Amino acid sequence: MTDAPLPAAIEHDEFLPYEPSAVWRALTDPELVGRWWAAAADLRPEVGHRFTLDMGAFGVQHCTVAAVEPERLLRYTFAEGVLDTTLTWTLVPEGTGTRLILRHEGFDLDSPLGRQAFAGMGKGWSLVLSRIAPVLAA
């Protein structure tokens, strides 16, 4: 029996009982991003804008905004020169809240670092996403 190939992307979603405008703020306001994920002092949702995420023990990761549709979609490269992956955040209004869908793709599964990151982030993203609602509630 052979192992099935790993998928090239990680997908997670989280229902948040907040309007898309509030969830968008959680994704784009540097102070809020720092409370649920990583320090992002220079984050701005503008295509072409370069910023960094301070991931603590995992180092400072360089990113570039690739697509912006306010309150609907935010896409940026992540860990340029290291992992070279892409994060896409999609916001979908749902009832009285927002379904936040994360797609993290572009992992090089042929490299040890890519496989390690894929495995770790596959498990870790659900925990990270679960931190957004408490930040919005505060």
N, C-alpha and C positions, 0 to 999 in steps of 0.2 A: 504494500500500500504506500502510495506517495502522498506527501503533504500537498494540500491544495495551495495555490499561490495566495499570498495575502492581498487583500484589496489595496488599491493605491490611495484610498482616502478614508478618513475618519468622519463619521457624521453623528451628530448628537442634536437633540432638540430639547427645549425646556419651555413649558408654558409658564408665562409670567402674568400675574393678575394686574398688569399695568398697561396703559395705552402705549402704542408704538412710540410716541414722542418721549415718554419716560425711558423706555428701553433704549431708544436711540441715544439719549443722553448718557445712559450707563455705558454705552459702547464708545462714545466719542468725547466725553468730558474726562480729561486726564486725571482729575482728582477722584472721580468715581471709579475709573478703570483701575487706579491704584488701590482702591479699597477691596475690589473683588478679584483682581488678577495680578497685575504687575505695574510698577511705576512707569508712567507714560507722560512725562512732563511736557513733551513737545508734540503730542498727538493732535492732528487737525484733519477733519474729514474733507480733504481737498485732493483731487487726483494729481498724482505726481509728488505730493508732499512726502518727504523722508522724515522718519522719526525713529526713536528707539524705545524698546521695552526693557526695563531692568528686571531680569528674571532671578535676581538674587544669586544663589549658588550656580544657576545655569548661565550666568553672564548676561551682558547687555546684548540684545538682539536688534539688528538693524532691519527696518521695514520701510516699504514704500506703498502709499495708497494707490491702488489700481482702478477702483471703481467706487462711485458714490451715487446712491439714490436716496436722498434724505428720508429717514424713517422707514426705508424699505430694504436697502442693501449697502453693505460696506465690505470691500474686498481689499486686502493688502498682502504683499509678500511678507514672509516671516523668516527671520534668521538668515538673511541674505549672506551668501558666502560660507554658510555653515550647513544648514539644512536645505535652504532654497525651496521652502514650501509656500503655500498660499492659504490664507484664511478667508473664508467668505461667510459673512454674517447676514442672514436673511430674516427680516421681520415680517410676520404675517398676522394681520389682525384676526383675532379669534374670540368671538363672544365679547366679554368685557375685558379681555386682555390681549396678549400678544404671544404668538408662538415664535420663539427664537430658534432658528436653525443654524447650526454651525457645520460647515464643511471645511475640513483641513486636508489639503491634498498636495501631491507632488513629492511624496517621500521616495527616496532612492532606496528601494528594498534590496538592492544589490550591495549596499554598503553596510558595514556593521553599525555605524552611527545612525543611518536611516532606519534600520530595523529596530534598533534600541529606542529611538525617538517614537517611532510608530507604535511600538508596544506600550511604552510608558504613557504617551499622550492618549492612546486609545482608552486606557483605564482612567487617566486623570481628567479628561475634559468634562465628564459628568459631574465630578466634584467641583471643578472650577465654575461651571454654569450654575450649579446650585447656590453659589455665593451671591449671584446677582440680585435675587429677590430681597434678601435681607438688607442689602445696601440700599435698594430703592425704598424699602419700608422705613429706613432710618430718617 
